[in-house]
Amino acid sequence: MAGTLAQIESLAGVVKLTHALVLLRSESEPGLTEAGHDRLWRAFRVPVFEQIIASDGRLLAWECEAHTGLHIESHFSAGDREIDRTPCGCGRSTPRLMNPAGVRVRGASTG
């Protein structure tokens, strides 16, 4: 299932998921906080992955299964945000946006 935080939270207790949630947000929205992640985990019991999308729906950055930042697509401008250019735990070598909007990036063990 994919949607904004408000859309996903409105389905808590209504739908049962078996795979994962994809949280869609714009460049200007903050990343998912630990408290927000915990709320979604308690409600759905599935991993949560974030994606940053442009107003026209283009994918700008996305979180992989390693949960160590958001992989940046070529058309995303990270500005002065922290970028990690080391290889990711998932095996990809694309640069990653770290600490989006000051939110601590979750470790792989916390899903």
DSSP file (Angstrom, degrees, kcal/mol; ACC not computed):
  #  RESIDUE AA STRUCTURE BP1 BP2  ACC     N-H-->O    O-->H-N    N-H-->O    O-->H-N    TCO  KAPPA ALPHA  PHI   PSI    X-CA   Y-CA   Z-CA
    1    1 A M              0   0    0      0, 0.0    21,-2.2     0, 0.0     2,-0.4   0.000 360.0 360.0 360.0 142.0    0.0    0.0    0.0
    2    2 A A  E     +a   22   0A   0     19,-0.2     2,-0.3    21,-0.1    21,-0.2  -0.981 360.0 111.9-132.1 144.7    1.3    3.5   -0.8
    3    3 A G  E     -a   23   0A   0     19,-2.1    21,-2.7    -2,-0.4     2,-0.1  -0.969  62.0 -62.0 175.3 179.5    0.0    6.9    0.3
    4    4 A T     >  -     0   0    0     -2,-0.3     4,-2.7    19,-0.2     5,-0.2  -0.314  56.2-101.8 -74.8 167.3    0.6   10.0    2.4
    5    5 A L  H  > S+     0   0    0     19,-0.4     4,-2.9     1,-0.2     5,-0.2   0.920 124.1  49.6 -57.6 -44.5    1.0    9.7    6.1
    6    6 A A  H  > S+     0   0    0      1,-0.2     4,-1.6     2,-0.2    -1,-0.2   0.911 111.7  48.2 -62.6 -42.4   -2.6   11.0    6.6
    7    7 A Q  H  4 S+     0   0    0      2,-0.2     4,-0.5     1,-0.2    -2,-0.2   0.925 114.8  45.2 -63.4 -44.8   -4.0    8.5    4.1
    8    8 A I  H >< S+     0   0    0     -4,-2.7     3,-1.5     1,-0.2     4,-0.3   0.931 111.6  51.1 -66.6 -45.9   -2.2    5.6    5.6
    9    9 A E  H >< S+     0   0    0     -4,-2.9     3,-1.3     1,-0.3    -1,-0.2   0.818 101.6  62.8 -63.0 -29.1   -3.0    6.5    9.2
   10   10 A S  T 3< S+     0   0    0     -4,-1.6    -1,-0.3     1,-0.2    -2,-0.2   0.706 100.6  54.3 -68.4 -16.9   -6.7    6.8    8.2
   11   11 A L  T X> S+     0   0    0     -3,-1.5     3,-2.3    -4,-0.5     4,-1.9   0.439  75.8 126.0 -95.8  -1.0   -6.7    3.1    7.3
   12   12 A A  T <4 S+     0   0    0     -3,-1.3    32,-0.1    -4,-0.3     4,-0.1  -0.391  84.8   9.1 -59.6 128.5   -5.3    1.9   10.7
   13   13 A G  T 34 S+     0   0    0      2,-0.4    -1,-0.3    30,-0.4     3,-0.1   0.345 120.4  76.3  82.1  -6.6   -7.7   -0.8   12.0
   14   14 A V  T <4 S+     0   0    0     -3,-2.3     2,-0.3     1,-0.2    -2,-0.2   0.801  96.0  33.1-102.0 -41.0   -9.6   -0.9    8.7
   15   15 A V     <  -     0   0    0     -4,-1.9     2,-0.5     2,-0.0    -2,-0.4  -0.867  66.6-142.3-119.0 152.5   -7.2   -2.9    6.5
   16   16 A K        -     0   0    0     -2,-0.3     2,-0.3    -3,-0.1    28,-0.1  -0.964  21.1-157.3-112.7 126.0   -4.8   -5.7    7.2
   17   17 A L        -     0   0    0     -2,-0.5     4,-0.1    27,-0.3    -2,-0.0  -0.710  19.0-175.8-104.1 153.8   -1.5   -5.6    5.3
   18   18 A T  S    S+     0   0    0     -2,-0.3    -1,-0.1     2,-0.1    27,-0.0   0.489  76.1  26.2-121.3  -9.5    0.8   -8.5    4.6
   19   19 A H  S    S-     0   0    0      1,-0.2     2,-0.3    27,-0.1    -2,-0.1   0.644 103.3 -49.0-121.1 -84.5    3.8   -6.8    2.8
   20   20 A A        -     0   0    0     26,-0.2     2,-0.4     2,-0.0    -1,-0.2  -0.986  33.0-121.7-157.9 162.9    4.8   -3.2    3.3
   21   21 A L  E     - b   0  48A   0     26,-2.6    28,-2.4    -2,-0.3     2,-0.5  -0.875  16.4-155.5-106.3 143.2    3.8    0.4    3.4
   22   22 A V  E     -ab   2  49A   0    -21,-2.2   -19,-2.1    -2,-0.4     2,-0.7  -0.975  10.1-152.0-118.5 115.7    5.2    3.1    1.2
   23   23 A L  E     -ab   3  50A   0     26,-3.1    28,-2.6    -2,-0.5     2,-0.4  -0.786  10.9-156.8 -89.8 115.5    5.0    6.6    2.7
   24   24 A L  E     + b   0  51A   0    -21,-2.7   -19,-0.4    -2,-0.7     2,-0.3  -0.775  21.8 161.1 -93.9 133.1    4.8    9.2   -0.1
   25   25 A R  E     - b   0  52A   0     26,-1.9    28,-2.8    -2,-0.4     2,-0.1  -0.976  34.3-112.5-147.2 161.8    5.9   12.7    0.7
   26   26 A S    >   -     0   0    0     -2,-0.3     3,-0.8    26,-0.2    28,-0.1  -0.353  38.9-100.7 -86.7 172.0    7.0   15.9   -1.1
   27   27 A E  T 3  S+     0   0    0     26,-0.4    -1,-0.1     1,-0.2    27,-0.1   0.831 122.1  51.2 -59.8 -33.3   10.4   17.4   -1.0
   28   28 A S  T 3  S+     0   0    0      2,-0.1    -1,-0.2    73,-0.0    -3,-0.0   0.627  90.5  92.9 -84.9 -13.3    9.2   20.0    1.6
   29   29 A E  S <  S-     0   0    0     -3,-0.8    -4,-0.1     1,-0.1     2,-0.0  -0.547  80.6-112.8 -81.1 145.5    7.7   17.5    4.0
   30   30 A P        -     0   0    0      0, 0.0    71,-0.2     0, 0.0     3,-0.1  -0.333  35.7-101.1 -71.0 158.8    9.7   16.2    6.9
   31   31 A G        -     0   0    0     69,-0.6     2,-0.3     1,-0.1    73,-0.1  -0.206  52.1 -74.9 -71.1 170.2   10.8   12.6    7.0
   32   32 A L        -     0   0    0     71,-0.1    -1,-0.1    -9,-0.1    18,-0.0  -0.521  50.6-136.7 -70.4 126.1    9.0   10.0    9.2
   33   33 A T     >  -     0   0    0     -2,-0.3     4,-2.7     1,-0.1     5,-0.2  -0.300  23.6-107.7 -75.9 166.2    9.9   10.5   12.9
   34   34 A E  H  > S+     0   0    0      2,-0.2     4,-2.6     1,-0.2     5,-0.2   0.900 123.1  51.7 -60.1 -40.5   10.6    7.5   15.1
   35   35 A A  H  > S+     0   0    0      2,-0.2     4,-2.2     1,-0.2    -1,-0.2   0.912 110.7  47.5 -64.1 -41.7    7.3    8.1   16.9
   36   36 A G  H  > S+     0   0    0      2,-0.2     4,-2.2     1,-0.2    -2,-0.2   0.905 111.7  50.4 -64.6 -41.8    5.5    8.1   13.5
   37   37 A H  H  X S+     0   0    0     -4,-2.7     4,-2.4     1,-0.2    -2,-0.2   0.921 110.1  50.2 -61.3 -44.0    7.3    5.0   12.4
   38   38 A D  H  X S+     0   0    0     -4,-2.6     4,-2.6     2,-0.2    -2,-0.2   0.893 108.5  52.6 -62.5 -40.3    6.3    3.3   15.7
   39   39 A R  H  X S+     0   0    0     -4,-2.2     4,-2.0     1,-0.2    -1,-0.2   0.931 111.4  46.2 -60.4 -45.5    2.6    4.3   15.2
   40   40 A L  H  X>S+     0   0    0     -4,-2.2     4,-2.5     2,-0.2     5,-0.5   0.889 111.7  51.6 -65.7 -38.5    2.6    2.7   11.8
   41   41 A W  H  X5S+     0   0    0     -4,-2.4     4,-2.2     1,-0.2    -2,-0.2   0.936 111.2  47.1 -63.5 -45.3    4.3   -0.4   13.0
   42   42 A R  H  <5S+     0   0    0     -4,-2.6    -1,-0.2     1,-0.2    -2,-0.2   0.876 116.6  45.1 -63.8 -35.9    1.8   -0.9   15.8
   43   43 A A  H  <5S+     0   0    0     -4,-2.0   -30,-0.4    -5,-0.2    -2,-0.2   0.873 133.6  11.5 -75.8 -37.8   -1.1   -0.3   13.4
   44   44 A F  H  <5S-     0   0    0     -4,-2.5   -27,-0.3     2,-0.2    -3,-0.2   0.660  78.4-142.2-120.1 -22.1    0.0   -2.5   10.5
   45   45 A R     << +     0   0    0     -4,-2.2    -4,-0.1    -5,-0.5    -3,-0.1   0.855  64.7 109.4  57.5  38.7    2.9   -4.7   11.6
   46   46 A V  S    S-     0   0    0     -6,-0.3    -1,-0.2    65,-0.0   -26,-0.2  -0.953  77.6 -86.6-135.9 157.0    4.7   -4.4    8.2
   47   47 A P        -     0   0    0      0, 0.0   -26,-2.6     0, 0.0     2,-0.4  -0.266  38.5-141.5 -61.2 150.9    7.9   -2.5    7.2
   48   48 A V  E     -b   21   0A   0     63,-1.5     2,-0.4   -28,-0.2   -26,-0.2  -0.967  16.3-172.8-117.8 131.1    7.6    1.1    6.2
   49   49 A F  E     -b   22   0A   0    -28,-2.4   -26,-3.1    -2,-0.4     2,-0.3  -0.971  14.1-140.5-122.6 138.6    9.6    2.6    3.3
   50   50 A E  E     -b   23   0A   0     -2,-0.4    13,-2.4   -28,-0.2     2,-0.4  -0.734  15.8-175.3 -99.6 148.1    9.7    6.3    2.4
   51   51 A Q  E     -bC  24  62A   0    -28,-2.6   -26,-1.9    -2,-0.3     2,-0.5  -0.996  16.5-145.7-135.8 140.5    9.6    7.9   -1.0
   52   52 A I  E     -bC  25  61A   0      9,-3.0     8,-3.2    -2,-0.4     9,-1.5  -0.935  24.8-173.3-104.5 126.3   10.0   11.6   -2.0
   53   53 A I  E     - C   0  59A   0    -28,-2.8   -26,-0.4    -2,-0.5     6,-0.2  -0.896  20.8-121.9-121.9 150.8    7.9   12.4   -5.0
   54   54 A A    >   -     0   0    0      4,-2.8     3,-2.2    -2,-0.3     6,-0.0  -0.337  38.4-100.0 -79.2 167.2    7.7   15.6   -7.1
   55   55 A S  T 3  S+     0   0    0      1,-0.3    -1,-0.1     2,-0.1   -29,-0.0   0.758 126.0  54.3 -61.7 -23.4    4.4   17.4   -7.6
   56   56 A D  T 3  S-     0   0    0      2,-0.1    -1,-0.3     0, 0.0    -2,-0.0   0.359 124.6-103.2 -92.0   6.7    4.1   15.7  -11.0
   57   57 A G  S <  S+     0   0    0     -3,-2.2    -2,-0.1     1,-0.3     2,-0.1   0.388  70.9 146.8  92.3  -3.8    4.5   12.3   -9.5
   58   58 A R        -     0   0    0      1,-0.1    -4,-2.8    -5,-0.1     2,-0.4  -0.424  53.9-115.0 -67.3 140.5    8.2   11.7  -10.5
   59   59 A L  E     +C   53   0A   0     -6,-0.2    -6,-0.2     1,-0.2    16,-0.2  -0.649  38.3 171.3 -76.3 125.2   10.2    9.7   -8.0
   60   60 A L  E     -     0   0A   0     -8,-3.2    13,-3.0    -2,-0.4     2,-0.3   0.782  65.0  -4.4-104.0 -39.0   13.0   11.9   -6.5
   61   61 A A  E     -CD  52  72A   0     -9,-1.5    -9,-3.0    11,-0.2    -1,-0.4  -0.984  63.1-168.6-155.8 150.3   14.4    9.7   -3.7
   62   62 A W  E     -CD  51  71A   0      9,-2.0     9,-3.1    -2,-0.3     2,-0.4  -0.996  20.7-124.6-147.7 148.7   13.4    6.3   -2.2
   63   63 A E  E     - D   0  70A   0    -13,-2.4     7,-0.2    -2,-0.3     2,-0.1  -0.785  27.2-152.2 -95.5 131.5   14.3    4.2    0.8
   64   64 A C    >   -     0   0    0      5,-0.6     3,-1.4    -2,-0.4   -14,-0.1  -0.268  37.6 -86.6 -93.0-176.5   15.6    0.7    0.2
   65   65 A E  T 3  S+     0   0    0      1,-0.3    46,-0.1     2,-0.1    -1,-0.0   0.652 122.6  65.1 -67.8 -15.6   15.3   -2.4    2.4
   66   66 A A  T 3  S-     0   0    0      3,-0.1    -1,-0.3    43,-0.0    42,-0.1   0.663  91.7-146.1 -80.5 -16.2   18.5   -1.4    4.3
   67   67 A H    <   +     0   0    0     -3,-1.4     3,-0.1     2,-0.1    -2,-0.1   0.864  55.7 130.2  54.2  41.7   16.8    1.7    5.7
   68   68 A T  S    S-     0   0    0      1,-0.4     2,-0.2    39,-0.1    -1,-0.1  -0.323  77.0 -50.0-119.3  50.5   20.1    3.7    5.6
   69   69 A G  S    S-     0   0    0     37,-0.2    -5,-0.6    -5,-0.1     2,-0.5  -0.483  73.6 -67.5 110.2 177.4   18.9    6.8    3.9
   70   70 A L  E     -DE  63  97A   0     27,-2.1    27,-3.1    -7,-0.2    -7,-0.3  -0.933  44.3-124.3-111.1 122.1   17.0    7.6    0.7
   71   71 A H  E     -DE  62  96A   0     -9,-3.1    -9,-2.0    -2,-0.5     2,-0.4  -0.432  30.6-131.2 -63.8 132.0   18.6    6.7   -2.7
   72   72 A I  E     -D   61   0A   0     23,-2.6   -11,-0.2   -11,-0.2     2,-0.2  -0.734   9.5-142.5 -94.7 129.8   18.6    9.9   -4.8
   73   73 A E    >   -     0   0    0    -13,-3.0     3,-1.9    -2,-0.4   -13,-0.0  -0.523  32.4-105.4 -81.6 158.6   17.4    9.9   -8.3
   74   74 A S  T 3  S+     0   0    0      1,-0.3    -1,-0.1    -2,-0.2   -14,-0.1   0.728 117.1  55.1 -61.4 -24.7   19.4   12.1  -10.8
   75   75 A H  T 3  S+     0   0    0    -16,-0.2     2,-0.5   -15,-0.1    -1,-0.3   0.247  85.3 102.6 -95.4  14.4   16.7   14.8  -11.0
   76   76 A F    <   -     0   0    0     -3,-1.9     2,-0.7   -16,-0.2    -4,-0.0  -0.847  59.3-151.5-100.7 129.8   16.6   15.4   -7.2
   77   77 A S        -     0   0    0     -2,-0.5    -2,-0.1     1,-0.1    -3,-0.0  -0.889   9.1-172.7-100.2 113.2   18.3   18.5   -5.7
   78   78 A A    >   -     0   0    0     -2,-0.7     3,-2.0     1,-0.2    -1,-0.1   0.587  17.1-167.2 -82.9 -10.2   19.4   17.7   -2.2
   79   79 A G  T 3   -     0   0    0      1,-0.3    -1,-0.2     3,-0.0     0, 0.0  -0.368  66.2 -22.1  60.4-131.7   20.5   21.3   -1.5
   80   80 A D  T 3  S+     0   0    0     -2,-0.1    -1,-0.3     2,-0.1     2,-0.1   0.219 103.3 125.7 -97.5  15.0   22.6   21.5    1.7
   81   81 A R  S <  S-     0   0    0     -3,-2.0     2,-0.2     1,-0.1    18,-0.1  -0.397  74.2 -87.8 -72.9 152.5   21.2   18.2    3.1
   82   82 A E        -     0   0    0     16,-0.4    16,-2.9    17,-0.2     2,-0.4  -0.396  45.7-166.5 -65.5 127.6   23.6   15.5    4.2
   83   83 A I  E     -F   97   0A   0     14,-0.2     2,-0.5    -2,-0.2    14,-0.2  -0.961   9.4-156.4-118.7 133.3   24.6   13.1    1.4
   84   84 A D  E     -F   96   0A   0     12,-2.7    12,-2.5    -2,-0.4     4,-0.0  -0.947  10.5-179.6-108.1 123.1   26.3    9.8    1.8
   85   85 A R        +     0   0    0     -2,-0.5    -1,-0.1    10,-0.2     3,-0.1   0.315  48.1 107.4-105.1   6.7   28.2    8.6   -1.2
   86   86 A T  S    S-     0   0    0      1,-0.1    10,-0.1    10,-0.1    -2,-0.1  -0.473  86.3 -82.1 -78.4 157.1   29.5    5.3    0.3
   87   87 A P        -     0   0    0      0, 0.0     6,-0.2     0, 0.0    -1,-0.1  -0.291  49.0-122.2 -59.4 143.8   27.9    2.0   -0.9
   88   88 A C    >   -     0   0    0      4,-2.7     3,-1.8     6,-0.1   -19,-0.0  -0.441  19.6-111.3 -83.0 158.3   24.7    1.2    0.8
   89   89 A G  T 3  S+     0   0    0      1,-0.3    -1,-0.1    -2,-0.1   -24,-0.0   0.691 117.3  63.9 -61.6 -19.2   24.0   -2.0    2.7
   90   90 A C  T 3  S-     0   0    0      2,-0.1    -1,-0.3   -22,-0.0     3,-0.1   0.589 119.7-108.4 -81.6  -9.9   21.6   -3.1    0.0
   91   91 A G  S <  S+     0   0    0     -3,-1.8     2,-0.2     1,-0.4    -2,-0.1   0.267  78.0 127.0 102.5 -11.4   24.5   -3.1   -2.5
   92   92 A R        -     0   0    0      1,-0.1    -4,-2.7    -5,-0.1    -1,-0.4  -0.501  46.9-156.7 -79.6 151.1   23.6    0.0   -4.5
   93   93 A S        +     0   0    0     -6,-0.2    -1,-0.1    -2,-0.2     3,-0.1   0.271  50.5 122.5-110.2  10.5   26.2    2.7   -5.0
   94   94 A T  S    S-     0   0    0      1,-0.1    -6,-0.1    -6,-0.0   -21,-0.1  -0.417  73.3 -95.6 -70.6 148.1   23.8    5.6   -5.6
   95   95 A P        -     0   0    0      0, 0.0   -23,-2.6     0, 0.0     2,-0.4  -0.281  42.0-144.7 -61.3 150.6   24.2    8.6   -3.3
   96   96 A R  E     -EF  71  84A   0    -12,-2.5   -12,-2.7   -25,-0.2     2,-0.5  -0.955  10.7-127.3-124.5 139.6   21.8    8.6   -0.3
   97   97 A L  E     -EF  70  83A   0    -27,-3.1   -27,-2.1    -2,-0.4     2,-0.3  -0.728  33.0-158.3 -78.7 122.5   20.0   11.5    1.4
   98   98 A M        +     0   0    0    -16,-2.9   -16,-0.4    -2,-0.5     4,-0.2  -0.771  62.9   4.6-105.9 151.0   20.8   11.1    5.1
   99   99 A N  S >  S-     0   0    0     -2,-0.3     3,-2.3     1,-0.2    -1,-0.2   0.903  80.8-147.5  45.5  56.7   18.7   12.5    8.0
  100  100 A P  G >  S-     0   0    0      0, 0.0     3,-1.9     0, 0.0   -69,-0.6  -0.343  77.6 -10.0 -56.7 125.1   16.0   13.9    5.8
  101  101 A A  G 3  S-     0   0    0      1,-0.3     3,-0.1    -3,-0.2    -2,-0.1   0.774 129.3 -60.4  55.2  30.7   14.7   17.1    7.5
  102  102 A G  G <  S+     0   0    0     -3,-2.3     2,-0.4     1,-0.3    -1,-0.3   0.550  98.8 140.0  80.4   6.7   16.7   16.3   10.6
  103  103 A V    <   -     0   0    0     -3,-1.9    -1,-0.3     1,-0.1     2,-0.2  -0.693  59.3-111.9 -87.0 135.0   15.0   13.0   11.3
  104  104 A R        -     0   0    0     -2,-0.4     2,-0.3    -5,-0.1    -1,-0.1  -0.463  31.2-123.3 -66.8 129.9   17.2   10.1   12.5
  105  105 A V        -     0   0    0     -2,-0.2    -1,-0.1     1,-0.1     2,-0.1  -0.577  29.3-117.7 -75.1 134.8   17.4    7.4    9.8
  106  106 A R        -     0   0    0     -2,-0.3   -37,-0.2     1,-0.1     2,-0.1  -0.374  24.0-116.4 -72.2 149.0   16.3    4.0   11.1
  107  107 A G    >   -     0   0    0      1,-0.1     3,-1.6   -39,-0.1     4,-0.5  -0.425  29.6-105.9 -78.3 161.6   18.7    1.2   11.3
  108  108 A A  G >  S+     0   0    0      1,-0.3     3,-0.8     2,-0.2    -1,-0.1   0.801 117.9  60.2 -59.5 -29.9   18.1   -2.0    9.2
  109  109 A S  G 3  S+     0   0    0      1,-0.2    -1,-0.3     2,-0.1   -42,-0.1   0.700 100.0  55.2 -74.4 -17.2   17.1   -3.9   12.3
  110  110 A T  G <         0   0    0     -3,-1.6    -1,-0.2   -43,-0.1    -2,-0.2   0.534 360.0 360.0 -95.0  -5.1   14.2   -1.5   13.1
  111  111 A G    <         0   0    0     -3,-0.8   -63,-1.5    -4,-0.5    -3,-0.1   0.507 360.0 360.0  56.9 360.0   12.5   -1.9    9.7
